[in-house]
Amino acid sequence: MIPVAHPIPEPPDFDKECRERGTVWWATRRLRGEHLNASDFPNYWTQYEAHLSNAFHQRCGWWAMWIAEGQVEHYLSIKNHPGLAYEWSNYRFVVGSVNGSKRNHDDKVLDPFDVEDGWFEVLLPSMQLILTDHIPPEKVPQAEFTLKQLRLRNGTKVVRSRKHWYDQFKCGNLDLEGLKLHAPLVAEAVGKLQSTGQSLP
């Protein structure tokens, strides 16, 4: 995970096309006393996926890597916080597997908006993600839960993706600046080794 600049400006028509429409829909169902599941909520937010993706530089907020396809994730879940279903500040850009793993854990999971530089690093050549000594002690339990729940430490998919970008760099298809854009933590690991004169594994 890496810092994500925020707050992210709302798209010009978001309030009318998503927040207002969604809030009216939800309020109407509440007045009727309907029992609602998260899947019942109209997904007006999906039309803003591209806008959110651009703000995240096309990188998953938790993987911190470029992804071809992403989703709008409700940081505080619809199940536990239905009143935030149509609130722009509650959205994060994620890869689908992270969305599925996070489920309704809400703020038990570390928010990309709260992460600061140097809290995480990737180890070469294992591609495992670890915590560093720079993370505040009070954030460590939440960060450890995040690594485990979202399979960020050594999950098959995320490790495969890290290795893909690393291999693209090693074979010359990406320079270091390109690697920083697509996989910043992998680039930091490369830079760390290069600064000490060590050969890349």
LINDA-V844128 format. One record per residue. N is the residue number from 1. RES is the residue in one small letter. SS is DSSP state (a for helix, b for strand, c for the rest). PHI is phi in whole degrees, -180 to 180 (* if undefined). D_CENTER is the distance of its C-alpha to the mean C-alpha in Angstrom with 1 decimal. Layout:
n & res & ss & phi & d_center
N & RES & SS & PHI & D_CENTER
N & RES & SS & PHI & D_CENTER
//
This chain:
n & res & ss & phi & d_center
1 & m & c & * & 7.6
2 & i & c & -134 & 9.1
3 & p & c & -60 & 10.1
4 & v & c & -122 & 8.9
5 & a & c & -62 & 12.2
6 & h & c & -155 & 13.0
7 & p & c & -70 & 14.7
8 & i & c & -91 & 14.0
9 & p & c & -58 & 17.4
10 & e & c & -70 & 18.0
11 & p & c & -60 & 19.5
12 & p & c & -55 & 23.2
13 & d & c & -101 & 23.9
14 & f & a & -62 & 21.0
15 & d & a & -60 & 23.3
16 & k & a & -75 & 26.0
17 & e & a & -83 & 24.3
18 & c & a & -122 & 21.5
19 & r & a & -61 & 22.1
20 & e & a & -66 & 25.8
21 & r & a & -61 & 26.1
22 & g & a & -67 & 23.7
23 & t & a & -66 & 25.3
24 & v & a & -64 & 28.7
25 & w & a & -59 & 27.9
26 & w & a & -66 & 26.6
27 & a & a & -62 & 29.5
28 & t & a & -63 & 32.0
29 & r & a & -67 & 30.9
30 & r & a & -65 & 31.0
31 & l & a & -62 & 34.5
32 & r & c & -79 & 35.5
33 & g & c & 74 & 34.4
34 & e & c & -73 & 32.3
35 & h & c & -87 & 30.1
36 & l & c & -116 & 26.7
37 & n & c & -98 & 23.9
38 & a & a & -58 & 20.3
39 & s & a & -70 & 21.1
40 & d & a & -77 & 24.0
41 & f & c & -72 & 22.1
42 & p & c & -59 & 22.4
43 & n & c & -88 & 19.1
44 & y & a & -61 & 20.0
45 & w & a & -71 & 16.5
46 & t & a & -65 & 16.0
47 & q & a & -69 & 18.3
48 & y & a & -107 & 15.8
49 & e & a & -59 & 13.0
50 & a & a & -63 & 14.4
51 & h & a & -63 & 14.6
52 & l & a & -67 & 11.0
53 & s & a & -57 & 10.2
54 & n & a & -62 & 12.8
55 & a & a & -67 & 11.5
56 & f & c & -93 & 8.3
57 & h & c & 56 & 11.0
58 & q & c & 61 & 10.1
59 & r & b & -108 & 7.3
60 & c & c & -61 & 4.1
61 & g & c & -61 & 1.9
62 & w & c & -100 & 3.3
63 & w & c & -71 & 5.9
64 & a & c & 57 & 6.6
65 & m & c & -143 & 8.9
66 & w & b & -61 & 10.5
67 & i & c & -131 & 10.5
68 & a & c & -73 & 13.6
69 & e & c & -132 & 12.5
70 & g & c & -134 & 9.5
71 & q & b & -135 & 9.6
72 & v & b & -84 & 9.6
73 & e & b & -106 & 8.3
74 & h & b & -86 & 10.7
75 & y & c & -58 & 9.5
76 & l & c & -97 & 13.2
77 & s & c & -63 & 14.5
78 & i & c & -62 & 17.3
79 & k & c & -58 & 19.5
80 & n & c & -93 & 19.5
81 & h & c & -138 & 19.1
82 & p & a & -60 & 20.6
83 & g & a & -68 & 21.6
84 & l & a & -105 & 18.0
85 & a & c & -61 & 17.5
86 & y & c & -118 & 18.4
87 & e & c & -108 & 17.2
88 & w & a & -55 & 15.1
89 & s & a & -67 & 13.8
90 & n & a & -93 & 12.2
91 & y & b & -97 & 9.8
92 & r & b & -132 & 6.1
93 & f & b & -100 & 5.4
94 & v & b & -141 & 4.5
95 & v & c & -77 & 7.3
96 & g & a & -58 & 10.1
97 & s & a & -66 & 10.8
98 & v & a & -69 & 7.7
99 & n & a & -57 & 8.8
100 & g & a & -69 & 12.2
101 & s & a & -76 & 11.9
102 & k & a & -69 & 10.5
103 & r & c & 47 & 13.4
104 & n & c & -111 & 15.0
105 & h & c & -78 & 14.2
106 & d & a & 50 & 12.9
107 & d & a & -81 & 13.2
108 & k & a & -68 & 14.4
109 & v & c & -93 & 10.7
110 & l & c & -65 & 9.8
111 & d & c & -81 & 8.1
112 & p & a & -54 & 6.2
113 & f & a & -69 & 9.2
114 & d & a & -97 & 11.5
115 & v & c & -75 & 10.9
116 & e & c & -118 & 13.9
117 & d & c & -56 & 15.2
118 & g & c & 85 & 16.6
119 & w & c & -76 & 15.0
120 & f & b & -132 & 13.9
121 & e & b & -146 & 15.8
122 & v & b & -100 & 16.3
123 & l & c & -94 & 19.8
124 & l & c & -108 & 22.0
125 & p & c & -96 & 23.2
126 & s & c & -70 & 21.5
127 & m & c & 67 & 17.9
128 & q & c & -77 & 17.1
129 & l & b & -100 & 14.5
130 & i & b & -130 & 16.4
131 & l & b & -81 & 16.6
132 & t & c & -110 & 19.0
133 & d & c & -74 & 21.8
134 & h & c & -82 & 20.2
135 & i & c & -74 & 18.0
136 & p & c & -60 & 20.1
137 & p & a & -54 & 21.9
138 & e & a & -70 & 21.0
139 & k & a & -93 & 17.2
140 & v & a & -61 & 18.0
141 & p & a & -58 & 18.4
142 & q & a & -65 & 15.1
143 & a & a & -67 & 13.4
144 & e & a & -64 & 15.7
145 & f & a & -61 & 14.9
146 & t & a & -63 & 11.1
147 & l & a & -60 & 12.2
148 & k & a & -74 & 14.7
149 & q & a & -66 & 13.3
150 & l & c & -95 & 10.2
151 & r & c & 55 & 12.5
152 & l & c & -84 & 10.7
153 & r & c & -67 & 14.2
154 & n & c & -149 & 16.2
155 & g & c & -61 & 15.0
156 & t & a & -57 & 17.0
157 & k & a & -69 & 14.4
158 & v & a & -73 & 12.1
159 & v & a & -66 & 15.4
160 & r & a & -60 & 16.9
161 & s & a & -68 & 14.4
162 & r & a & -58 & 14.8
163 & k & a & -65 & 18.5
164 & h & a & -59 & 18.7
165 & w & a & -68 & 17.6
166 & y & a & -64 & 19.9
167 & d & a & -65 & 22.7
168 & q & a & -63 & 22.4
169 & f & a & -70 & 23.0
170 & k & a & -64 & 25.8
171 & c & c & -88 & 27.6
172 & g & c & 91 & 27.5
173 & n & c & -77 & 25.4
174 & l & c & -132 & 23.0
175 & d & c & -88 & 24.2
176 & l & a & -64 & 22.3
177 & e & a & -65 & 21.1
178 & g & a & -65 & 19.7
179 & l & a & -65 & 18.0
180 & k & a & -61 & 16.5
181 & l & a & -71 & 15.1
182 & h & a & -89 & 13.7
183 & a & c & -148 & 12.9
184 & p & a & -56 & 13.4
185 & l & a & -71 & 13.7
186 & v & a & -66 & 16.1
187 & a & a & -62 & 17.9
188 & e & a & -64 & 18.4
189 & a & a & -65 & 19.8
190 & v & a & -63 & 22.1
191 & g & a & -61 & 23.2
192 & k & a & -64 & 24.0
193 & l & a & -68 & 26.2
194 & q & a & -63 & 27.8
195 & s & a & -68 & 28.7
196 & t & c & -99 & 30.7
197 & g & c & 79 & 32.5
198 & q & c & -81 & 31.2
199 & s & c & -76 & 31.0
200 & l & c & -74 & 27.7
201 & p & c & -73 & 27.8
//
